[in-house]
């Protein structure tokens, strides 16, 4: 399953009506992951984790940090300490 990126969105499916996505904003070298959505037909297949992996890969490639704001992103980093190298820490403000 292909994951695409456009300004403010990592997504699967149609750009105008994606079946799964992570919405983000980019501010001063930090990707703020604001919301995650996976449509009912794709739930239970690890799609949200694949979207997170794509966001993390993008952050590493671009030298960015990630601020997990949505509950899924927060829990993802709690469960995946190996990816915390790109997690923005509040003491970095």
mmCIF file as gemmi writes it, N, C-alpha and C atoms, coordinates in Angstrom:
data_model
loop_
_atom_site.group_PDB
_atom_site.id
_atom_site.type_symbol
_atom_site.label_atom_id
_atom_site.label_alt_id
_atom_site.label_comp_id
_atom_site.label_asym_id
_atom_site.label_entity_id
_atom_site.label_seq_id
_atom_site.pdbx_PDB_ins_code
_atom_site.Cartn_x
_atom_site.Cartn_y
_atom_site.Cartn_z
_atom_site.occupancy
_atom_site.B_iso_or_equiv
_atom_site.pdbx_formal_charge
_atom_site.auth_seq_id
_atom_site.auth_asym_id
_atom_site.pdbx_PDB_model_num
ATOM 1 N N . UNK Axp A 1 ? 0.848 -1.172 0 1 0 ? 1 A 1
ATOM 2 C CA . UNK Axp A 1 ? 0 0 0 1 0 ? 1 A 1
ATOM 3 C C . UNK Axp A 1 ? 0.898 1.241 0 1 0 ? 1 A 1
ATOM 4 N N . UNK Axp A 2 ? 0.665 2.115 -0.934 1 0 ? 2 A 1
ATOM 5 C CA . UNK Axp A 2 ? 1.491 3.314 -1.061 1 0 ? 2 A 1
ATOM 6 C C . UNK Axp A 2 ? 1.033 4.4 -0.101 1 0 ? 2 A 1
ATOM 7 N N . UNK Axp A 3 ? 2.027 5.068 0.481 1 0 ? 3 A 1
ATOM 8 C CA . UNK Axp A 3 ? 1.763 6.213 1.35 1 0 ? 3 A 1
ATOM 9 C C . UNK Axp A 3 ? 2.348 7.433 0.664 1 0 ? 3 A 1
ATOM 10 N N . UNK Axp A 4 ? 1.549 8.474 0.566 1 0 ? 4 A 1
ATOM 11 C CA . UNK Axp A 4 ? 1.946 9.695 -0.117 1 0 ? 4 A 1
ATOM 12 C C . UNK Axp A 4 ? 2.062 10.839 0.884 1 0 ? 4 A 1
ATOM 13 N N . UNK Axp A 5 ? 2.734 11.897 0.436 1 0 ? 5 A 1
ATOM 14 C CA . UNK Axp A 5 ? 2.854 13.085 1.266 1 0 ? 5 A 1
ATOM 15 C C . UNK Axp A 5 ? 2.558 14.309 0.418 1 0 ? 5 A 1
ATOM 16 N N . UNK Axp A 6 ? 1.787 15.194 0.987 1 0 ? 6 A 1
ATOM 17 C CA . UNK Axp A 6 ? 1.634 16.533 0.429 1 0 ? 6 A 1
ATOM 18 C C . UNK Axp A 6 ? 1.673 17.472 1.62 1 0 ? 6 A 1
ATOM 19 N N . UNK Axp A 7 ? 1.722 18.755 1.371 1 0 ? 7 A 1
ATOM 20 C CA . UNK Axp A 7 ? 1.815 19.7 2.478 1 0 ? 7 A 1
ATOM 21 C C . UNK Axp A 7 ? 0.733 19.428 3.511 1 0 ? 7 A 1
ATOM 22 N N . UNK Axp A 8 ? 1.157 19.113 4.722 1 0 ? 8 A 1
ATOM 23 C CA . UNK Axp A 8 ? 0.233 18.925 5.827 1 0 ? 8 A 1
ATOM 24 C C . UNK Axp A 8 ? -0.393 17.553 5.953 1 0 ? 8 A 1
ATOM 25 N N . UNK Axp A 9 ? 0.03 16.58 5.114 1 0 ? 9 A 1
ATOM 26 C CA . UNK Axp A 9 ? -0.664 15.298 5.12 1 0 ? 9 A 1
ATOM 27 C C . UNK Axp A 9 ? 0.233 14.161 4.628 1 0 ? 9 A 1
ATOM 28 N N . UNK Axp A 10 ? 0.277 13.074 5.407 1 0 ? 10 A 1
ATOM 29 C CA . UNK Axp A 10 ? 0.742 11.769 4.936 1 0 ? 10 A 1
ATOM 30 C C . UNK Axp A 10 ? -0.54 10.976 4.758 1 0 ? 10 A 1
ATOM 31 N N . UNK Axp A 11 ? -0.724 10.319 3.62 1 0 ? 11 A 1
ATOM 32 C CA . UNK Axp A 11 ? -2.028 9.702 3.377 1 0 ? 11 A 1
ATOM 33 C C . UNK Axp A 11 ? -1.958 8.471 2.489 1 0 ? 11 A 1
ATOM 34 N N . UNK Axp A 12 ? -3.038 7.693 2.574 1 0 ? 12 A 1
ATOM 35 C CA . UNK Axp A 12 ? -3.264 6.528 1.728 1 0 ? 12 A 1
ATOM 36 C C . UNK Axp A 12 ? -4.582 6.768 1.012 1 0 ? 12 A 1
ATOM 37 N N . UNK Axp A 13 ? -4.605 6.422 -0.271 1 0 ? 13 A 1
ATOM 38 C CA . UNK Axp A 13 ? -5.833 6.577 -1.047 1 0 ? 13 A 1
ATOM 39 C C . UNK Axp A 13 ? -5.833 7.856 -1.846 1 0 ? 13 A 1
ATOM 40 N N . UNK Axp A 14 ? -7.013 8.351 -2.098 1 0 ? 14 A 1
ATOM 41 C CA . UNK Axp A 14 ? -7.217 9.54 -2.917 1 0 ? 14 A 1
ATOM 42 C C . UNK Axp A 14 ? -6.792 10.798 -2.148 1 0 ? 14 A 1
ATOM 43 N N . UNK Axp A 15 ? -6.063 11.638 -2.805 1 0 ? 15 A 1
ATOM 44 C CA . UNK Axp A 15 ? -5.573 12.87 -2.18 1 0 ? 15 A 1
ATOM 45 C C . UNK Axp A 15 ? -6.693 13.73 -1.6 1 0 ? 15 A 1
ATOM 46 N N . UNK Axp A 16 ? -7.808 13.799 -2.3 1 0 ? 16 A 1
ATOM 47 C CA . UNK Axp A 16 ? -8.915 14.638 -1.847 1 0 ? 16 A 1
ATOM 48 C C . UNK Axp A 16 ? -9.827 13.942 -0.838 1 0 ? 16 A 1
ATOM 49 N N . UNK Axp A 17 ? -9.753 12.634 -0.771 1 0 ? 17 A 1
ATOM 50 C CA . UNK Axp A 17 ? -10.586 11.87 0.164 1 0 ? 17 A 1
ATOM 51 C C . UNK Axp A 17 ? -9.816 10.63 0.619 1 0 ? 17 A 1
ATOM 52 N N . UNK Axp A 18 ? -8.736 10.829 1.393 1 0 ? 18 A 1
ATOM 53 C CA . UNK Axp A 18 ? -7.89 9.691 1.778 1 0 ? 18 A 1
ATOM 54 C C . UNK Axp A 18 ? -8.616 8.716 2.703 1 0 ? 18 A 1
ATOM 55 N N . UNK Axp A 19 ? -8.219 7.444 2.609 1 0 ? 19 A 1
ATOM 56 C CA . UNK Axp A 19 ? -8.81 6.418 3.471 1 0 ? 19 A 1
ATOM 57 C C . UNK Axp A 19 ? -8.08 6.322 4.808 1 0 ? 19 A 1
ATOM 58 N N . UNK Axp A 20 ? -6.881 6.882 4.867 1 0 ? 20 A 1
ATOM 59 C CA . UNK Axp A 20 ? -6.109 6.938 6.114 1 0 ? 20 A 1
ATOM 60 C C . UNK Axp A 20 ? -5.132 8.105 5.998 1 0 ? 20 A 1
ATOM 61 N N . UNK Axp A 21 ? -4.866 8.769 7.13 1 0 ? 21 A 1
ATOM 62 C CA . UNK Axp A 21 ? -3.946 9.905 7.061 1 0 ? 21 A 1
ATOM 63 C C . UNK Axp A 21 ? -3.409 10.309 8.43 1 0 ? 21 A 1
ATOM 64 N N . UNK Axp A 22 ? -2.318 11.04 8.374 1 0 ? 22 A 1
ATOM 65 C CA . UNK Axp A 22 ? -1.808 11.808 9.511 1 0 ? 22 A 1
ATOM 66 C C . UNK Axp A 22 ? -1.742 13.247 9.041 1 0 ? 22 A 1
ATOM 67 N N . UNK Axp A 23 ? -2.413 14.132 9.762 1 0 ? 23 A 1
ATOM 68 C CA . UNK Axp A 23 ? -2.325 15.566 9.474 1 0 ? 23 A 1
ATOM 69 C C . UNK Axp A 23 ? -1.209 16.157 10.319 1 0 ? 23 A 1
ATOM 70 N N . UNK Axp A 24 ? -0.425 17.044 9.681 1 0 ? 24 A 1
ATOM 71 C CA . UNK Axp A 24 ? 0.673 17.679 10.408 1 0 ? 24 A 1
ATOM 72 C C . UNK Axp A 24 ? 0.818 19.134 10.006 1 0 ? 24 A 1
ATOM 73 N N . UNK Axp A 25 ? 1.502 19.86 10.866 1 0 ? 25 A 1
ATOM 74 C CA . UNK Axp A 25 ? 1.97 21.199 10.528 1 0 ? 25 A 1
ATOM 75 C C . UNK Axp A 25 ? 3.474 21.193 10.723 1 0 ? 25 A 1
ATOM 76 N N . UNK Axp A 26 ? 4.148 22.048 10.009 1 0 ? 26 A 1
ATOM 77 C CA . UNK Axp A 26 ? 5.598 22.159 10.116 1 0 ? 26 A 1
ATOM 78 C C . UNK Axp A 26 ? 5.933 23.549 10.619 1 0 ? 26 A 1
ATOM 79 N N . UNK Axp A 27 ? 6.599 23.596 11.771 1 0 ? 27 A 1
ATOM 80 C CA . UNK Axp A 27 ? 6.979 24.872 12.373 1 0 ? 27 A 1
ATOM 81 C C . UNK Axp A 27 ? 8.408 24.797 12.882 1 0 ? 27 A 1
ATOM 82 N N . UNK Axp A 28 ? 9.258 25.619 12.348 1 0 ? 28 A 1
ATOM 83 C CA . UNK Axp A 28 ? 10.639 25.759 12.809 1 0 ? 28 A 1
ATOM 84 C C . UNK Axp A 28 ? 11.349 24.419 12.98 1 0 ? 28 A 1
ATOM 85 N N . UNK Axp A 29 ? 11.274 23.593 11.956 1 0 ? 29 A 1
ATOM 86 C CA . UNK Axp A 29 ? 11.975 22.315 11.967 1 0 ? 29 A 1
ATOM 87 C C . UNK Axp A 29 ? 11.31 21.219 12.773 1 0 ? 29 A 1
ATOM 88 N N . UNK Axp A 30 ? 10.054 21.418 13.143 1 0 ? 30 A 1
ATOM 89 C CA . UNK Axp A 30 ? 9.325 20.421 13.928 1 0 ? 30 A 1
ATOM 90 C C . UNK Axp A 30 ? 8.019 20.066 13.222 1 0 ? 30 A 1
ATOM 91 N N . UNK Axp A 31 ? 7.821 18.757 12.991 1 0 ? 31 A 1
ATOM 92 C CA . UNK Axp A 31 ? 6.551 18.26 12.462 1 0 ? 31 A 1
ATOM 93 C C . UNK Axp A 31 ? 5.618 18.042 13.645 1 0 ? 31 A 1
ATOM 94 N N . UNK Axp A 32 ? 4.543 18.775 13.698 1 0 ? 32 A 1
ATOM 95 C CA . UNK Axp A 32 ? 3.524 18.594 14.727 1 0 ? 32 A 1
ATOM 96 C C . UNK Axp A 32 ? 2.493 17.616 14.174 1 0 ? 32 A 1
ATOM 97 N N . UNK Axp A 33 ? 2.431 16.409 14.732 1 0 ? 33 A 1
ATOM 98 C CA . UNK Axp A 33 ? 1.471 15.421 14.266 1 0 ? 33 A 1
ATOM 99 C C . UNK Axp A 33 ? 0.164 15.652 15.009 1 0 ? 33 A 1
ATOM 100 N N . UNK Axp A 34 ? -0.787 16.262 14.316 1 0 ? 34 A 1
ATOM 101 C CA . UNK Axp A 34 ? -2.012 16.757 14.936 1 0 ? 34 A 1
ATOM 102 C C . UNK Axp A 34 ? -3.152 15.755 15.006 1 0 ? 34 A 1
ATOM 103 N N . UNK Axp A 35 ? -3.28 14.899 14.001 1 0 ? 35 A 1
ATOM 104 C CA . UNK Axp A 35 ? -4.363 13.917 14.035 1 0 ? 35 A 1
ATOM 105 C C . UNK Axp A 35 ? -4.028 12.733 13.14 1 0 ? 35 A 1
ATOM 106 N N . UNK Axp A 36 ? -4.563 11.594 13.526 1 0 ? 36 A 1
ATOM 107 C CA . UNK Axp A 36 ? -4.403 10.348 12.777 1 0 ? 36 A 1
ATOM 108 C C . UNK Axp A 36 ? -5.788 9.764 12.548 1 0 ? 36 A 1
ATOM 109 N N . UNK Axp A 37 ? -6.023 9.292 11.331 1 0 ? 37 A 1
ATOM 110 C CA . UNK Axp A 37 ? -7.305 8.676 11.01 1 0 ? 37 A 1
ATOM 111 C C . UNK Axp A 37 ? -7.06 7.482 10.111 1 0 ? 37 A 1
ATOM 112 N N . UNK Axp A 38 ? -7.753 6.379 10.403 1 0 ? 38 A 1
ATOM 113 C CA . UNK Axp A 38 ? -7.758 5.201 9.536 1 0 ? 38 A 1
ATOM 114 C C . UNK Axp A 38 ? -9.214 4.812 9.328 1 0 ? 38 A 1
ATOM 115 N N . UNK Axp A 39 ? -9.618 4.764 8.076 1 0 ? 39 A 1
ATOM 116 C CA . UNK Axp A 39 ? -10.992 4.39 7.75 1 0 ? 39 A 1
ATOM 117 C C . UNK Axp A 39 ? -11.308 2.972 8.196 1 0 ? 39 A 1
ATOM 118 N N . UNK Axp A 40 ? -12.573 2.727 8.432 1 0 ? 40 A 1
ATOM 119 C CA . UNK Axp A 40 ? -13.024 1.446 8.971 1 0 ? 40 A 1
ATOM 120 C C . UNK Axp A 40 ? -12.536 0.255 8.148 1 0 ? 40 A 1
ATOM 121 N N . UNK Axp A 41 ? -12.516 0.382 6.841 1 0 ? 41 A 1
ATOM 122 C CA . UNK Axp A 41 ? -12.12 -0.74 5.977 1 0 ? 41 A 1
ATOM 123 C C . UNK Axp A 41 ? -10.649 -1.121 6.137 1 0 ? 41 A 1
ATOM 124 N N . UNK Axp A 42 ? -9.835 -0.217 6.682 1 0 ? 42 A 1
ATOM 125 C CA . UNK Axp A 42 ? -8.405 -0.484 6.852 1 0 ? 42 A 1
ATOM 126 C C . UNK Axp A 42 ? -7.998 -0.72 8.302 1 0 ? 42 A 1
ATOM 127 N N . UNK Axp A 43 ? -8.903 -0.56 9.219 1 0 ? 43 A 1
ATOM 128 C CA . UNK Axp A 43 ? -8.56 -0.688 10.643 1 0 ? 43 A 1
ATOM 129 C C . UNK Axp A 43 ? -8.126 -2.101 10.983 1 0 ? 43 A 1
ATOM 130 N N . UNK Axp A 44 ? -7.18 -2.182 11.927 1 0 ? 44 A 1
ATOM 131 C CA . UNK Axp A 44 ? -6.691 -3.474 12.378 1 0 ? 44 A 1
ATOM 132 C C . UNK Axp A 44 ? -5.572 -4.034 11.531 1 0 ? 44 A 1
ATOM 133 N N . UNK Axp A 45 ? -5.144 -3.289 10.535 1 0 ? 45 A 1
ATOM 134 C CA . UNK Axp A 45 ? -4.095 -3.774 9.637 1 0 ? 45 A 1
ATOM 135 C C . UNK Axp A 45 ? -2.756 -3.099 9.826 1 0 ? 45 A 1
ATOM 136 N N . UNK Axp A 46 ? -2.592 -2.367 10.919 1 0 ? 46 A 1
ATOM 137 C CA . UNK Axp A 46 ? -1.313 -1.709 11.171 1 0 ? 46 A 1
ATOM 138 C C . UNK Axp A 46 ? -1.068 -0.476 10.324 1 0 ? 46 A 1
ATOM 139 N N . UNK Axp A 47 ? -2.112 0.061 9.73 1 0 ? 47 A 1
ATOM 140 C CA . UNK Axp A 47 ? -1.97 1.193 8.816 1 0 ? 47 A 1
ATOM 141 C C . UNK Axp A 47 ? -1.477 2.445 9.544 1 0 ? 47 A 1
ATOM 142 N N . UNK Axp A 48 ? -2.012 2.721 10.727 1 0 ? 48 A 1
ATOM 143 C CA . UNK Axp A 48 ? -1.569 3.911 11.467 1 0 ? 48 A 1
ATOM 144 C C . UNK Axp A 48 ? -0.076 3.822 11.765 1 0 ? 48 A 1
ATOM 145 N N . UNK Axp A 49 ? 0.401 2.65 12.11 1 0 ? 49 A 1
ATOM 146 C CA . UNK Axp A 49 ? 1.835 2.46 12.357 1 0 ? 49 A 1
ATOM 147 C C . UNK Axp A 49 ? 2.66 2.682 11.104 1 0 ? 49 A 1
ATOM 148 N N . UNK Axp A 50 ? 2.141 2.265 9.97 1 0 ? 50 A 1
ATOM 149 C CA . UNK Axp A 50 ? 2.855 2.49 8.698 1 0 ? 50 A 1
ATOM 150 C C . UNK Axp A 50 ? 2.899 3.98 8.361 1 0 ? 50 A 1
ATOM 151 N N . UNK Axp A 51 ? 1.817 4.683 8.645 1 0 ? 51 A 1
ATOM 152 C CA . UNK Axp A 51 ? 1.82 6.135 8.435 1 0 ? 51 A 1
ATOM 153 C C . UNK Axp A 51 ? 2.846 6.798 9.36 1 0 ? 51 A 1
ATOM 154 N N . UNK Axp A 52 ? 2.908 6.353 10.605 1 0 ? 52 A 1
ATOM 155 C CA . UNK Axp A 52 ? 3.895 6.901 11.54 1 0 ? 52 A 1
ATOM 156 C C . UNK Axp A 52 ? 5.311 6.628 11.048 1 0 ? 52 A 1
ATOM 157 N N . UNK Axp A 53 ? 5.554 5.419 10.559 1 0 ? 53 A 1
ATOM 158 C CA . UNK Axp A 53 ? 6.886 5.074 10.042 1 0 ? 53 A 1
ATOM 159 C C . UNK Axp A 53 ? 7.266 5.998 8.893 1 0 ? 53 A 1
ATOM 160 N N . UNK Axp A 54 ? 6.308 6.306 8.041 1 0 ? 54 A 1
ATOM 161 C CA . UNK Axp A 54 ? 6.562 7.216 6.914 1 0 ? 54 A 1
ATOM 162 C C . UNK Axp A 54 ? 6.899 8.609 7.426 1 0 ? 54 A 1
ATOM 163 N N . UNK Axp A 55 ? 6.149 9.099 8.419 1 0 ? 55 A 1
ATOM 164 C CA . UNK Axp A 55 ? 6.419 10.416 8.993 1 0 ? 55 A 1
ATOM 165 C C . UNK Axp A 55 ? 7.801 10.444 9.652 1 0 ? 55 A 1
ATOM 166 N N . UNK Axp A 56 ? 8.152 9.385 10.337 1 0 ? 56 A 1
ATOM 167 C CA . UNK Axp A 56 ? 9.457 9.302 10.996 1 0 ? 56 A 1
ATOM 168 C C . UNK Axp A 56 ? 10.574 9.258 9.962 1 0 ? 56 A 1
ATOM 169 N N . UNK Axp A 57 ? 10.404 8.462 8.919 1 0 ? 57 A 1
ATOM 170 C CA . UNK Axp A 57 ? 11.409 8.417 7.846 1 0 ? 57 A 1
ATOM 171 C C . UNK Axp A 57 ? 11.595 9.792 7.219 1 0 ? 57 A 1
ATOM 172 N N . UNK Axp A 58 ? 10.487 10.465 6.97 1 0 ? 58 A 1
ATOM 173 C CA . UNK Axp A 58 ? 10.552 11.802 6.379 1 0 ? 58 A 1
ATOM 174 C C . UNK Axp A 58 ? 11.294 12.762 7.317 1 0 ? 58 A 1
ATOM 175 N N . UNK Axp A 59 ? 10.991 12.703 8.593 1 0 ? 59 A 1
ATOM 176 C CA . UNK Axp A 59 ? 11.667 13.575 9.567 1 0 ? 59 A 1
ATOM 177 C C . UNK Axp A 59 ? 13.164 13.322 9.562 1 0 ? 59 A 1
ATOM 178 N N . UNK Axp A 60 ? 13.556 12.069 9.549 1 0 ? 60 A 1
ATOM 179 C CA . UNK Axp A 60 ? 14.993 11.738 9.528 1 0 ? 60 A 1
ATOM 180 C C . UNK Axp A 60 ? 15.659 12.244 8.246 1 0 ? 60 A 1
ATOM 181 N N . UNK Axp A 61 ? 15.018 12.025 7.119 1 0 ? 61 A 1
ATOM 182 C CA . UNK Axp A 61 ? 15.578 12.453 5.832 1 0 ? 61 A 1
ATOM 183 C C . UNK Axp A 61 ? 15.749 13.965 5.768 1 0 ? 61 A 1
ATOM 184 N N . UNK Axp A 62 ? 14.819 14.688 6.355 1 0 ? 62 A 1
ATOM 185 C CA . UNK Axp A 62 ? 14.821 16.149 6.263 1 0 ? 62 A 1
ATOM 186 C C . UNK Axp A 62 ? 15.467 16.829 7.477 1 0 ? 62 A 1
ATOM 187 N N . UNK Axp A 63 ? 15.943 16.056 8.434 1 0 ? 63 A 1
ATOM 188 C CA . UNK Axp A 63 ? 16.562 16.629 9.625 1 0 ? 63 A 1
ATOM 189 C C . UNK Axp A 63 ? 15.573 17.348 10.525 1 0 ? 63 A 1
ATOM 190 N N . UNK Axp A 64 ? 14.353 16.803 10.62 1 0 ? 64 A 1
ATOM 191 C CA . UNK Axp A 64 ? 13.285 17.406 11.416 1 0 ? 64 A 1
ATOM 192 C C . UNK Axp A 64 ? 13.069 16.615 12.697 1 0 ? 64 A 1
ATOM 193 N N . UNK Axp A 65 ? 12.391 17.223 13.642 1 0 ? 65 A 1
ATOM 194 C CA . UNK Axp A 65 ? 11.918 16.53 14.835 1 0 ? 65 A 1
ATOM 195 C C . UNK Axp A 65 ? 10.409 16.396 14.738 1 0 ? 65 A 1
ATOM 196 N N . UNK Axp A 66 ? 9.854 15.49 15.538 1 0 ? 66 A 1
ATOM 197 C CA . UNK Axp A 66 ? 8.402 15.27 15.553 1 0 ? 66 A 1
ATOM 198 C C . UNK Axp A 66 ? 7.864 15.586 16.94 1 0 ? 66 A 1
ATOM 199 N N . UNK Axp A 67 ? 6.821 16.411 16.972 1 0 ? 67 A 1
ATOM 200 C CA . UNK Axp A 67 ? 6.087 16.67 18.208 1 0 ? 67 A 1
ATOM 201 C C . UNK Axp A 67 ? 4.777 15.895 18.113 1 0 ? 67 A 1
ATOM 202 N N . UNK Axp A 68 ? 4.651 14.804 18.878 1 0 ? 68 A 1
ATOM 203 C CA . UNK Axp A 68 ? 3.402 14.047 18.834 1 0 ? 68 A 1
ATOM 204 C C . UNK Axp A 68 ? 2.317 14.784 19.614 1 0 ? 68 A 1
ATOM 205 N N . UNK Axp A 69 ? 1.272 15.166 18.931 1 0 ? 69 A 1
ATOM 206 C CA . UNK Axp A 69 ? 0.166 15.885 19.568 1 0 ? 69 A 1
ATOM 207 C C . UNK Axp A 69 ? -1.055 14.979 19.684 1 0 ? 69 A 1
ATOM 208 N N . UNK Axp A 70 ? -1.398 14.268 18.621 1 0 ? 70 A 1
ATOM 209 C CA . UNK Axp A 70 ? -2.563 13.387 18.687 1 0 ? 70 A 1
ATOM 210 C C . UNK Axp A 70 ? -2.241 12.176 19.558 1 0 ? 70 A 1
ATOM 211 N N . UNK Axp A 71 ? -3.281 11.601 20.123 1 0 ? 71 A 1
ATOM 212 C CA . UNK Axp A 71 ? -3.087 10.509 21.08 1 0 ? 71 A 1
ATOM 213 C C . UNK Axp A 71 ? -2.381 9.306 20.459 1 0 ? 71 A 1
ATOM 214 N N . UNK Axp A 72 ? -2.651 9.015 19.187 1 0 ? 72 A 1
ATOM 215 C CA . UNK Axp A 72 ? -1.99 7.872 18.562 1 0 ? 72 A 1
ATOM 216 C C . UNK Axp A 72 ? -0.478 8.102 18.48 1 0 ? 72 A 1
ATOM 217 N N . UNK Axp A 73 ? -0.068 9.28 18.053 1 0 ? 73 A 1
ATOM 218 C CA . UNK Axp A 73 ? 1.36 9.572 17.93 1 0 ? 73 A 1
ATOM 219 C C . UNK Axp A 73 ? 2.052 9.518 19.299 1 0 ? 73 A 1
ATOM 220 N N . UNK Axp A 74 ? 1.39 10.035 20.325 1 0 ? 74 A 1
ATOM 221 C CA . UNK Axp A 74 ? 1.955 9.983 21.68 1 0 ? 74 A 1
ATOM 222 C C . UNK Axp A 74 ? 2.179 8.533 22.088 1 0 ? 74 A 1
ATOM 223 N N . UNK Axp A 75 ? 1.165 7.693 21.896 1 0 ? 75 A 1
ATOM 224 C CA . UNK Axp A 75 ? 1.275 6.281 22.271 1 0 ? 75 A 1
ATOM 225 C C . UNK Axp A 75 ? 2.31 5.558 21.42 1 0 ? 75 A 1
ATOM 226 N N . UNK Axp A 76 ? 2.413 5.934 20.151 1 0 ? 76 A 1
ATOM 227 C CA . UNK Axp A 76 ? 3.401 5.307 19.276 1 0 ? 76 A 1
ATOM 228 C C . UNK Axp A 76 ? 4.802 5.492 19.838 1 0 ? 76 A 1
ATOM 229 N N . UNK Axp A 77 ? 5.146 6.708 20.222 1 0 ? 77 A 1
ATOM 230 C CA . UNK Axp A 77 ? 6.477 6.954 20.747 1 0 ? 77 A 1
ATOM 231 C C . UNK Axp A 77 ? 6.696 6.259 22.091 1 0 ? 77 A 1
ATOM 232 N N . UNK Axp A 78 ? 5.648 6.122 22.884 1 0 ? 78 A 1
ATOM 233 C CA . UNK Axp A 78 ? 5.769 5.379 24.14 1 0 ? 78 A 1
ATOM 234 C C . UNK Axp A 78 ? 6.1 3.918 23.877 1 0 ? 78 A 1
ATOM 235 N N . UNK Axp A 79 ? 5.536 3.358 22.81 1 0 ? 79 A 1
ATOM 236 C CA . UNK Axp A 79 ? 5.724 1.942 22.476 1 0 ? 79 A 1
ATOM 237 C C . UNK Axp A 79 ? 6.955 1.669 21.618 1 0 ? 79 A 1
ATOM 238 N N . UNK Axp A 80 ? 7.545 2.712 21.05 1 0 ? 80 A 1
ATOM 239 C CA . UNK Axp A 80 ? 8.677 2.541 20.136 1 0 ? 80 A 1
ATOM 240 C C . UNK Axp A 80 ? 9.846 3.438 20.545 1 0 ? 80 A 1
ATOM 241 N N . UNK Axp A 81 ? 10.519 3.079 21.629 1 0 ? 81 A 1
ATOM 242 C CA . UNK Axp A 81 ? 11.637 3.911 22.084 1 0 ? 81 A 1
ATOM 243 C C . UNK Axp A 81 ? 12.76 4.037 21.048 1 0 ? 81 A 1
ATOM 244 N N . UNK Axp A 82 ? 12.841 3.096 20.131 1 0 ? 82 A 1
ATOM 245 C CA . UNK Axp A 82 ? 13.867 3.148 19.087 1 0 ? 82 A 1
ATOM 246 C C . UNK Axp A 82 ? 13.678 4.329 18.139 1 0 ? 82 A 1
ATOM 247 N N . UNK Axp A 83 ? 12.501 4.931 18.149 1 0 ? 83 A 1
ATOM 248 C CA . UNK Axp A 83 ? 12.233 6.074 17.272 1 0 ? 83 A 1
ATOM 249 C C . UNK Axp A 83 ? 12.275 7.409 17.995 1 0 ? 83 A 1
ATOM 250 N N . UNK Axp A 84 ? 12.604 7.404 19.259 1 0 ? 84 A 1
ATOM 251 C CA . UNK Axp A 84 ? 12.581 8.643 20.033 1 0 ? 84 A 1
ATOM 252 C C . UNK Axp A 84 ? 13.69 9.623 19.657 1 0 ? 84 A 1
ATOM 253 N N . UNK Axp A 85 ? 14.616 9.2 18.808 1 0 ? 85 A 1
ATOM 254 C CA . UNK Axp A 85 ? 15.666 10.124 18.364 1 0 ? 85 A 1
ATOM 255 C C . UNK Axp A 85 ? 15.094 11.304 17.583 1 0 ? 85 A 1
ATOM 256 N N . UNK Axp A 86 ? 13.898 11.12 17.019 1 0 ? 86 A 1
ATOM 257 C CA . UNK Axp A 86 ? 13.268 12.21 16.26 1 0 ? 86 A 1
ATOM 258 C C . UNK Axp A 86 ? 12.139 12.89 17.039 1 0 ? 86 A 1
ATOM 259 N N . UNK Axp A 87 ? 11.887 12.423 18.248 1 0 ? 87 A 1
ATOM 260 C CA . UNK Axp A 87 ? 10.802 13.019 19.035 1 0 ? 87 A 1
ATOM 261 C C . UNK Axp A 87 ? 11.264 14.324 19.675 1 0 ? 87 A 1
ATOM 262 N N . UNK Axp A 88 ? 10.494 15.37 19.456 1 0 ? 88 A 1
ATOM 263 C CA . UNK Axp A 88 ? 10.765 16.659 20.055 1 0 ? 88 A 1
ATOM 264 C C . UNK Axp A 88 ? 10.473 16.57 21.542 1 0 ? 88 A 1
ATOM 265 N N . UNK Axp A 89 ? 11.425 16.999 22.35 1 0 ? 89 A 1
ATOM 266 C CA . UNK Axp A 89 ? 11.246 17.016 23.798 1 0 ? 89 A 1
ATOM 267 C C . UNK Axp A 89 ? 10.898 18.436 24.23 1 0 ? 89 A 1
ATOM 268 N N . UNK Axp A 90 ? 9.955 18.573 25.147 1 0 ? 90 A 1
ATOM 269 C CA . UNK Axp A 90 ? 9.491 19.894 25.543 1 0 ? 90 A 1
ATOM 270 C C . UNK Axp A 90 ? 10.6 20.759 26.116 1 0 ? 90 A 1
ATOM 271 N N . UNK Axp A 91 ? 11.642 20.147 26.656 1 0 ? 91 A 1
ATOM 272 C CA . UNK Axp A 91 ? 12.755 20.941 27.182 1 0 ? 91 A 1
ATOM 273 C C . UNK Axp A 91 ? 13.637 21.495 26.06 1 0 ? 91 A 1
ATOM 274 N N . UNK Axp A 92 ? 13.272 21.203 24.804 1 0 ? 92 A 1
ATOM 275 C CA . UNK Axp A 92 ? 13.999 21.751 23.661 1 0 ? 92 A 1
ATOM 276 C C . UNK Axp A 92 ? 13.394 23.054 23.194 1 0 ? 92 A 1
ATOM 277 N N . UNK Axp A 93 ? 12.3 23.502 23.826 1 0 ? 93 A 1
ATOM 278 C CA . UNK Axp A 93 ? 11.654 24.775 23.452 1 0 ? 93 A 1
ATOM 279 C C . UNK Axp A 93 ? 12.598 25.941 23.618 1 0 ? 93 A 1
